[in-house]
Amino acid sequence: MAIFERLHQALSARDAKAYVNLLDDDYRFIRHRYGATLNKSEMEALLCSMMDAETFRWPQDARCIYENDEILVEHHVADFADGSTEAVLAVHLIKDGKIIRTETGATTIDA
C-alpha cells in the first residue's frame, strides 16, 4: 500500500500511532507558514493533540499529486481546533519506506 493511502487511513481513523509509525526516527516537519520545525516526538504530540480535538476533520478532499519511492506530493484541506481552515500542499521525502522530511505550504481559507 502506498504511503499516501496509509497516511490518510491513519488520519481518517484518528490513529496517531499508525501515522507516527510511517515516520523515520530522524524525521523533520518544516512548516514554512509558521517558521517552525518539529522532530518525530514533537510531531507525535501535535498529532495526538489535533486528533483529540472534537473539531478535527482531516483530511478533506485529500489527493495524491505524485508519489514514488522517494517523494510524495499531496494536497488537502484541513480544519483546525482554533476554527481555521487551510489548503495545504505537502511534500514528503521518503527514505527506506519511511517519511524522513515533510515540508508544507498553507493558505488560509476564509469561511
C-alpha positions in Angstrom: 0.0 0.0 0.0 1.3 3.5 -0.9 2.4 5.8 1.9 -0.3 8.3 0.8 -3.0 5.7 1.5 -1.6 4.7 4.8 -1.2 8.3 6.0 -4.8 9.2 5.2 -6.2 6.0 6.6 -4.4 6.9 9.9 -5.8 10.5 9.8 -9.3 9.3 9.0 -9.2 6.8 11.8 -7.6 9.4 14.2 -4.8 6.9 14.7 -1.7 9.0 15.7 0.3 5.9 16.4 -0.2 4.5 12.8 0.8 7.9 11.4 3.9 8.1 13.5 4.9 4.6 12.6 5.3 5.9 9.0 7.9 8.4 10.1 11.7 7.8 10.2 13.5 8.3 13.5 15.3 11.3 12.0 12.0 12.8 10.8 11.7 16.6 10.4 8.5 18.5 9.8 9.0 22.0 8.4 6.0 24.4 8.5 7.1 27.3 6.3 4.0 29.4 7.2 4.9 29.4 10.9 8.7 29.1 10.6 8.6 26.0 12.8 10.5 22.7 12.6 9.3 19.6 14.5 11.1 16.3 15.2 9.3 13.0 15.3 8.3 13.2 19.0 7.1 16.8 18.7 5.1 15.7 15.6 3.6 12.8 17.6 2.5 15.3 20.3 1.0 17.6 17.7 -0.9 14.8 16.0 -2.3 13.4 19.3 -3.5 16.9 20.3 -5.1 17.5 16.9 -6.8 14.1 16.8 -8.2 14.5 20.3 -9.9 17.8 19.3 -13.6 17.4 18.6 -13.2 19.8 15.6 -10.6 17.6 14.0 -11.7 17.0 10.4 -8.7 16.0 8.3 -8.3 15.2 5.5 -10.9 16.9 3.3 -10.5 16.4 -0.4 -7.1 14.8 0.1 -5.4 13.9 -3.2 -2.1 12.5 -4.2 -0.4 14.6 -6.8 2.6 12.4 -7.2 4.2 9.5 -5.3 7.2 7.2 -5.8 9.8 5.5 -3.6 11.5 8.9 -2.8 8.7 11.5 -2.7 5.0 12.1 -2.0 3.3 15.3 -3.0 -0.2 15.8 -1.8 -2.9 18.5 -1.3 -5.7 18.6 1.2 -7.9 21.0 3.2 -7.6 20.9 7.0 -9.8 22.2 9.7 -8.0 23.0 13.0 -9.2 23.2 16.6 -9.0 27.0 16.6 -11.6 27.1 13.8 -9.3 28.0 11.0 -9.3 26.1 7.7 -6.2 25.8 5.4 -5.5 24.5 2.0 -2.2 22.6 2.4 0.4 21.4 -0.1 2.7 18.9 1.5 5.9 17.4 0.2 7.1 14.2 2.0 10.6 12.9 1.3 10.8 9.1 1.7 13.9 7.0 2.6 13.8 3.3 3.1 9.9 3.3 3.1 9.6 5.9 5.8 8.9 9.6 5.6 12.1 11.4 6.6 11.1 15.0 6.0 7.8 16.9 5.4 7.5 20.5 4.2 4.2 22.2 3.9 2.8 25.4 2.5 -0.6 26.5 3.6 -3.2 29.1 2.6 -5.9 30.2 5.0 -9.4 29.7 3.6 -11.9 32.3 4.8 -15.2 30.9 5.9 
